[in-house]
């Protein structure tokens, strides 16, 4: 599989919502915790870590403070510990409705409460001790089977999802996690939901909803019958098996899904690496060799293009562009300039990438003309979840206006036409 951060396992961050729909919050003042916040922001974000002792206990670390939740013998709770101690160990007890109960491992009491009246002193589980897990990561990702080391993707011919992809390339590898009624659904790129029997359905029915379980930084999906999704048979068809406890076959990694694009040159042909290392505009089909994974550096805003054959575009001698680099460097970075519905790419030598008469790309132009302009099409977001600096984009209830600071998200459908996009609300 590609390296250099291309396929990064997502650090699972989440919020915990109590029975009154308020989020567990870690405050800077006094390292106190409460359950008063109505939405999921940084103070309400937590990371689950395995206990170093290799037992079944876990640690809850605040993303805001970088410190660990602890519960003392008298039930007092805080988020002050810089290093995890005995009082920081909790057991996660998943409930039939998908919620968690958190039990102090050394003291045997349950954690819960409302507002600023949180404690870990309950001897039995009541609604006040139940927490809903709300993922804080971007919900569009790739799913990697731990046991098979293969990516899950949509198989349109077989009408199923299967863990049989060597790399998460193309539209079919995109999965969107949909949060509904305290559970999660797996939505395919064509907007269908995976049911536990392996079928794809158009509505998020109960058998298409799953409880998330975490094990050593990995995910398992438990259906309404207490069974877990796993790849089955030679084809790796994804469906619930017989196991009621997650083993290696039932575990998955969530990986970040970077934009994947195709580019069309002035000759109306696709840029490709099909015929070798040279990047050339010489193909009429839009397949893997014409698809490039694009990463944007957040500081410089320059981008890299990674090919399905395993190399970055790079500037070589005499200005040529080849897909041969194995590491990111100055020569693999391109500055993108938007020119209406087209883009121009400036290489590290300060010159623009153009299409030569034989179709090969080279950074040899000082000015932008038709041969230096390309149509760039994003292919792996047929459905789209948008997140900005303040939160997710979601339609305001009872209105056609959009909010950009929400902890929940709406799914939009993306349509492309000649270098422009139309974004349509899906539900």
C-alpha positions, 0 to 999 in steps of 0.5 A: 500500500502507498506510504508517506501519509497517503492512507492514514488511519484516522485517530478515532475522536468522538463526543459522549452524549448523555440521556438529556442530549448534552455532551461530556465537556472537559473544562480548563478551569479546575480540570472539571467535567460537566455535561452541559454543552448542546453541541460537539466542539473541541472541549467535547471531543475525546479519544479512546486509548487502550490501557498499557496494561493490555487488559480490557480497560480503556482510557479516555483522554480529552482532545482539548486538555490532553489529559485523562478522565479519572474517577476516585473511590468516592465518585469524584471525577476530573480530567486532570491526570497528565499520565494515566493512573489506576483511577483512569481505567474504565470498562466500556459496556455496550448496551443493546440500544447502542449506548455505552455504560462506563464503569470504573475498573478499580472501583466498580461504579458507573459514571453518569449524571447531568449538567455539573453533577457528574460522578462515578458512584452509581452501583447500577446502570440507569438512563443517567449512566448511559452515553451515546457515542458521536464520532467527531471525525469527518464521516467520509472515509475508507474502510480497511479490513484488518484481517484481509488487509483489503479495502471495502468498496461497492461492487455494482455487478454483485450488488454488494460491498466487499473487502477485496480492494488492494487500494482505495481507488475510485468512487466505489471505495468511498463510504459515508458514516450516517449517524441516526438514532444513536447508531451508525449506517454505512452508506455506499457511493450510490447512496444505498445502505449496507444491511447486515445480511449483505444486501444494499437498501435505499432506506436506513432500516433497523438491520442497516444500523450498527453500534460502534465498538472500539478495540485497540484503536480499531472499529467493529460494527454490531448489528441489531442481533448482536452480530458483527460485520465481517468479510465473508467467503473468497469475494470478501462480501461484507455482512454480519457473521455468526460471531457475537464477540469481535475478533480479528475478522470483525475489526476495521480501520477507518482511513482518511479519504483524500480527493481523487481527481481526473484532468482533461487537457485541451485535446479533450483527452484524459491525463494518464500514466497508462503508457509508462512513467510519463504523464500524458494527455492521451486517453479517452477513458476515465479509469484508474490510470487516469485517476490521481490522489490529490493532497493540498498542503495547508500552509503553502496551498500547493498540491501533489498528485499521486498515481495509481501506479505508486508515484507522485508527479515530479518535475524532471530534467528539461521540464518533463512531468513523470509519476516516479517520485516516492517522496514529497519534495519541492519538485512534487509540489504544484501551485494551482491557479483557478481560471474560471472553470479551468485550472493551470498548474505551476511547477517548482521551476516557476513555469506552467505545465502545458500539453505538448503536441505528443500529449506529454506534460511538461512545465515549460511555459511562461504564460497560460494559454489553452495548452496550459489549461486543464479541466479538473474533476473531483470523482470520489465525492458523488455524495458530499459532507462539508465541514469548515473551521467551525463545524459541519454544514447542515440545513437549518430545521424548517428553513432553506438556510444552511448553518456552518457550525453544526455538530451534525451534518447533512449529505449533499449530492455533487453534480459536475458539468464542464468544470463547474459543480452543482451541490444539491441537498440530499436529505 
